[in-house]
Amino acid sequence: MDILLDESEGDEEGGGSPAWMATFADLMSLLMCFFVLLLSFSEMDVLKYKQIAGSMREAFGVQNEIKVKDIPKGTSIIAREFSPGKPQPTQIKTVNQFTTQNKQQSLQVGNPQAAAVTGSELNDELTAQLLDEKLSSLLKKTRADAEKLRQVLKPVIDEGKIDIESHRRQITIRIRERGSFPSGSATLNSDFVPVMADLRVALQDIDGKISVEGHTDDVPIRGARFQSNWELSASRALSVTHELVSGGALDEERFMVVGLASTQPYRPNTSSKNRALNRRVEIIIRQGDENATTTTLNDLQKVDPGIIDRLDPATAAGDNRG
């Protein structure tokens, strides 16, 4: 019995994959290359990666611990391209300071029995030296200014009408009543006015605040013009100030006028001679802060008790008044 087969059933289909598979494979290859390139150009943050891994471990119960061995560092072109140099080993096994070799003869310097000087003592000595130099220069200038005034006023100083003294940074010009003012009057004698003119010129080159202070003795004044010694002392100080500032050569802001009557006697009011010395007008030139100068001298005395004798002998001996 003959069996007839359908030719359509006997034909086998053609071999190979469908056409769309080739396109799909090409796309997958391109995507893989793209992600590989992305990964190669990316820079992994190790710390952030480990933090994410830790979060995932806590979320999913992973028990593995990842220990951070390196301290996280910021990245830079210098850190990537250059590495630190390696230390070279020393040729000797033990590095000692030469001063630790206390057997060396070169260490035998000075007196080994002398007491060591502490850092605070050295600091005090250095401070005292600097203050000494600065204060010595200031006191020297004040004494030079006082000597200049003595040269200008030498004739009236020799006559006993004026005396000048310096105390630290202060110069005192003491004008006696005899020869400068008539008794009980605040008007300068005519022959004393040229003396004030010479003093005015000399004071132009001397810096400092100027206090003009009038003084009297303890005998109450008897006269119709002045009601008390207060008024007389203030008027005399004002007359001297007017002579000094006349002509505008001296700045009026430097001056202060004070009337003290008999409250600050130069000598005790126990005799007619002392009372004559107490009737006076003092021109006090203050160069710098007297309180600051006193404080500086006190600080220096703590370090060097004999420093005042060297800097200002008149200060150490007290007021040489007479």
C-alpha positions as CSV (number, residue, x, y, z in Angstrom):
1,M,0.0,0.0,0.0
2,D,1.5,3.2,-1.1
3,I,1.6,6.0,1.4
4,L,1.6,9.5,0.0
5,L,3.3,12.3,2.1
6,D,2.4,15.9,1.9
7,E,5.4,17.8,0.6
8,S,4.6,20.7,2.8
9,E,4.9,18.6,5.9
10,G,8.1,17.0,4.7
11,D,9.9,20.3,4.1
12,E,12.1,21.3,7.1
13,E,12.1,25.0,8.2
14,G,15.3,27.0,7.4
15,G,18.1,27.0,10.1
16,G,19.4,30.1,12.3
17,S,17.9,32.6,14.8
18,P,15.2,35.0,13.9
19,A,16.3,38.4,12.5
20,W,15.3,40.4,15.6
21,M,17.7,38.4,17.7
22,A,20.7,40.0,16.0
23,T,19.5,43.5,16.7
24,F,18.8,42.6,20.3
25,A,22.2,41.2,20.8
26,D,23.8,44.3,19.3
27,L,21.9,46.5,21.7
28,M,22.9,44.4,24.7
29,S,26.5,44.6,23.7
30,L,26.4,48.3,23.3
31,L,24.7,48.7,26.7
32,M,27.3,46.6,28.3
33,C,30.1,48.6,26.8
34,F,28.4,51.8,27.9
35,F,28.1,50.7,31.5
36,V,31.7,49.4,31.5
37,L,32.9,52.8,30.3
38,L,30.8,54.5,33.0
39,L,32.3,52.3,35.7
40,S,35.8,52.8,34.4
41,F,35.4,56.6,34.5
42,S,33.8,56.7,37.9
43,E,35.7,57.2,41.1
44,M,34.5,55.0,44.0
45,D,34.1,56.6,47.4
46,V,35.3,53.8,49.7
47,L,33.9,55.4,52.8
48,K,30.5,56.0,51.3
49,Y,30.5,52.5,49.9
50,K,31.2,51.0,53.3
51,Q,28.5,53.2,54.8
52,I,26.0,51.9,52.3
53,A,27.2,48.3,52.9
54,G,26.7,48.9,56.6
55,S,23.2,50.2,56.1
56,M,22.3,47.2,53.9
57,R,23.9,44.9,56.6
58,E,21.6,46.4,59.3
59,A,18.6,46.2,57.0
60,F,19.1,42.6,55.8
61,G,20.7,41.2,58.9
62,V,24.1,40.6,57.4
63,Q,26.5,39.7,60.3
64,N,29.8,40.3,58.5
65,E,31.7,43.4,59.7
66,I,33.8,45.5,57.5
67,K,36.6,47.3,59.4
68,V,37.9,50.6,58.2
69,K,41.6,50.3,58.2
70,D,42.4,53.6,56.5
71,I,41.3,57.0,57.6
72,P,39.1,58.5,54.9
73,K,40.9,61.1,52.9
74,G,39.9,63.6,50.3
75,T,41.2,63.0,46.8
76,S,43.2,65.5,44.7
77,I,45.4,65.5,41.7
78,I,48.5,65.9,44.0
79,A,47.5,63.0,46.2
80,R,46.9,60.8,43.1
81,E,50.0,61.7,41.1
82,F,52.6,62.2,43.9
83,S,53.4,59.9,46.8
84,P,55.3,61.0,50.0
85,G,59.0,60.2,50.2
86,K,60.1,57.4,52.3
87,P,62.3,58.1,55.4
88,Q,65.9,56.9,55.1
89,P,67.2,54.9,58.0
90,T,69.9,56.6,60.1
91,Q,73.4,55.2,60.3
92,I,73.5,55.1,64.1
93,K,71.3,52.9,66.2
94,T,70.7,55.4,69.0
95,V,70.4,59.1,68.5
96,N,71.6,61.1,71.6
97,Q,72.0,64.8,72.2
98,F,75.7,65.6,72.7
99,T,74.8,67.4,75.9
100,T,73.6,64.2,77.5
101,Q,77.3,63.0,77.5
102,N,78.0,64.7,80.8
103,K,81.5,63.4,80.9
104,Q,82.7,65.7,78.1
105,Q,85.2,68.3,79.3
106,S,83.5,71.0,77.2
107,L,80.6,71.1,79.6
108,Q,82.8,72.4,82.5
109,V,82.0,76.0,81.9
110,G,81.6,78.6,84.6
111,N,81.2,78.0,88.3
112,P,79.5,74.7,88.9
113,Q,78.6,75.8,92.5
114,A,76.7,78.9,91.2
115,A,73.0,78.9,91.6
116,A,70.9,78.4,88.5
117,V,69.1,81.5,87.2
118,T,65.5,80.9,86.6
119,G,63.5,82.2,83.6
120,S,61.5,84.6,85.7
121,E,64.7,86.2,87.1
122,L,66.0,86.6,83.6
123,N,62.8,88.2,82.5
124,D,62.8,90.6,85.5
125,E,66.3,91.6,84.8
126,L,65.6,92.2,81.1
127,T,62.5,94.2,81.9
128,A,64.4,96.3,84.5
129,Q,67.1,97.0,82.0
130,L,64.7,98.2,79.4
131,L,62.8,100.4,81.9
132,D,66.1,101.6,83.2
133,E,67.2,102.8,79.8
134,K,63.9,104.4,78.9
135,L,63.5,106.2,82.2
136,S,67.1,107.3,82.3
137,S,66.7,108.9,79.0
138,L,63.5,110.8,80.1
139,L,65.1,111.9,83.4
140,K,68.2,113.1,81.5
141,K,66.1,115.2,79.2
142,T,64.2,116.8,82.2
143,R,67.5,117.6,83.9
144,A,68.8,119.1,80.7
145,D,65.7,121.3,80.3
146,A,66.1,122.5,83.9
147,E,69.8,123.3,83.3
148,K,68.8,125.3,80.2
149,L,66.4,127.4,82.3
150,R,69.1,128.0,84.9
151,Q,71.4,129.4,82.2
152,V,68.7,131.7,80.9
153,L,67.7,133.0,84.4
154,K,71.2,132.9,85.9
155,P,71.3,136.7,86.8
156,V,68.0,136.6,88.8
157,I,69.0,133.2,90.3
158,D,72.2,134.8,91.6
159,E,70.2,137.7,93.1
160,G,68.0,135.2,95.0
161,K,64.8,136.2,93.2
162,I,64.3,132.8,91.5
163,D,65.4,129.3,92.1
164,I,64.9,126.2,89.9
165,E,64.9,122.6,90.8
166,S,64.0,119.3,89.1
167,H,62.3,116.3,90.6
168,R,61.9,113.2,88.5
169,R,60.1,114.5,85.4
170,Q,59.0,117.8,87.0
171,I,60.7,121.2,86.8
172,T,59.8,123.9,89.4
173,I,60.6,127.6,88.8
174,R,60.1,129.3,92.2
175,I,59.6,133.1,92.0
176,R,60.1,134.9,95.3
177,E,58.0,137.8,96.3
178,R,61.1,139.9,96.9
179,G,61.9,141.7,93.6
180,S,58.9,140.4,91.7
181,F,55.8,141.8,93.5
182,P,55.3,144.7,95.9
183,S,54.0,143.7,99.3
184,G,50.3,143.0,99.2
185,S,50.1,143.6,95.4
186,A,49.5,141.3,92.4
187,T,51.2,143.6,89.9
188,L,54.7,142.5,88.7
189,N,57.5,145.0,89.2
190,S,58.5,146.7,86.0
191,D,62.1,145.6,86.3
192,F,60.9,142.0,86.6
193,V,58.9,142.0,83.3
194,P,62.0,141.4,81.1
195,V,62.8,138.3,83.2
196,M,59.3,136.9,82.3
197,A,60.0,137.7,78.6
198,D,63.3,135.6,78.8
199,L,61.4,132.8,80.5
200,R,58.7,132.9,77.8
201,V,61.2,132.4,75.1
202,A,62.9,129.5,77.0
203,L,59.7,127.7,77.6
204,Q,59.0,127.5,73.8
205,D,61.5,124.7,73.5
206,I,60.5,122.8,76.6
207,D,57.5,120.5,76.5
208,G,55.1,119.7,79.2
209,K,52.0,121.0,81.0
210,I,52.5,124.2,83.0
211,S,50.8,124.9,86.3
212,V,51.2,128.4,87.8
213,E,50.5,128.3,91.5
214,G,50.3,131.3,93.9
215,H,51.2,130.9,97.6
216,T,51.2,133.2,100.6
217,D,52.2,133.0,104.3
218,D,49.7,132.5,107.1
219,V,49.3,136.2,108.0
220,P,45.8,137.4,106.9
221,I,46.0,140.2,104.4
222,R,44.9,143.7,105.4
223,G,43.8,145.8,102.5
224,A,40.8,147.0,100.5
225,R,41.8,145.3,97.2
226,F,42.1,141.6,98.3
227,Q,39.7,140.1,100.7
228,S,41.9,137.1,101.6
229,N,45.1,135.4,100.9
230,W,43.2,133.1,98.5
231,E,42.4,136.1,96.2
232,L,46.0,137.5,96.5
233,S,47.6,134.1,95.6
234,A,45.3,133.5,92.7
235,S,45.8,137.1,91.3
236,R,49.6,136.8,91.5
237,A,49.5,133.5,89.6
238,L,47.2,135.0,87.0
239,S,49.6,138.0,86.5
240,V,52.5,135.7,85.9
241,T,50.4,133.6,83.4
242,H,49.4,136.7,81.5
243,E,53.0,137.7,81.0
244,L,53.9,134.2,79.8
245,V,51.1,133.8,77.2
246,S,51.3,137.4,76.0
247,G,52.2,137.6,72.3
248,G,50.8,134.1,71.6
249,A,54.2,132.4,71.6
250,L,53.0,129.8,74.2
251,D,49.8,127.8,73.8
252,E,47.3,128.8,76.5
253,E,46.0,125.2,76.7
254,R,49.3,124.2,78.4
255,F,48.6,126.4,81.4
256,M,46.6,126.0,84.6
257,V,46.3,128.8,87.2
258,V,45.9,127.9,90.9
259,G,45.6,130.0,94.0
260,L,46.6,128.1,97.2
261,A,47.0,130.8,99.8
262,S,48.9,129.4,102.8
263,T,47.8,125.8,102.4
264,Q,51.1,124.5,101.1
265,P,53.9,126.3,102.8
266,Y,57.5,125.9,101.5
267,R,58.8,126.4,105.1
268,P,57.0,126.3,108.4
269,N,55.5,129.7,109.2
270,T,57.6,130.0,112.4
271,S,59.7,133.1,111.5
272,S,59.7,136.1,109.3
273,K,62.4,134.6,107.1
274,N,60.3,131.4,106.5
275,R,57.2,133.5,105.8
276,A,59.1,135.5,103.2
277,L,60.1,132.2,101.5
278,N,56.4,131.0,101.6
279,R,55.3,134.1,99.7
280,R,56.0,132.9,96.2
281,V,54.7,131.9,92.7
282,E,55.7,128.5,91.4
283,I,55.8,127.6,87.7
284,I,55.6,123.8,87.6
285,I,56.4,122.1,84.3
286,R,55.2,118.5,84.3
287,Q,56.8,116.4,81.5
288,G,54.8,113.2,81.3
289,D,52.6,111.4,83.8
290,E,54.1,111.7,87.3
291,N,52.0,108.8,88.5
292,A,53.4,106.6,85.7
293,T,56.9,107.7,86.5
294,T,56.5,106.9,90.2
295,T,55.0,103.4,89.4
296,T,57.9,102.7,87.0
297,L,60.5,103.7,89.7
298,N,58.8,101.5,92.3
299,D,58.9,98.5,89.9
300,L,62.6,99.1,89.2
301,Q,63.3,99.3,92.9
302,K,61.9,95.8,93.4
303,V,64.5,94.4,91.1
304,D,67.3,96.9,91.8
305,P,67.0,98.8,95.2
306,G,69.8,101.2,94.3
307,I,68.5,102.2,90.9
308,I,67.1,105.6,92.0
309,D,70.5,106.6,93.4
310,R,71.9,106.2,89.9
311,L,69.1,107.6,87.9
312,D,68.0,110.6,90.0
313,P,70.2,111.4,93.0
314,A,68.0,114.3,93.9
315,T,65.0,112.0,94.1
316,A,66.8,109.6,96.4
317,A,68.0,112.4,98.7
318,G,64.6,114.1,98.8
319,D,63.7,117.7,98.1
320,N,66.8,119.9,98.2
321,R,64.9,123.0,99.0
322,G,66.4,126.1,100.6
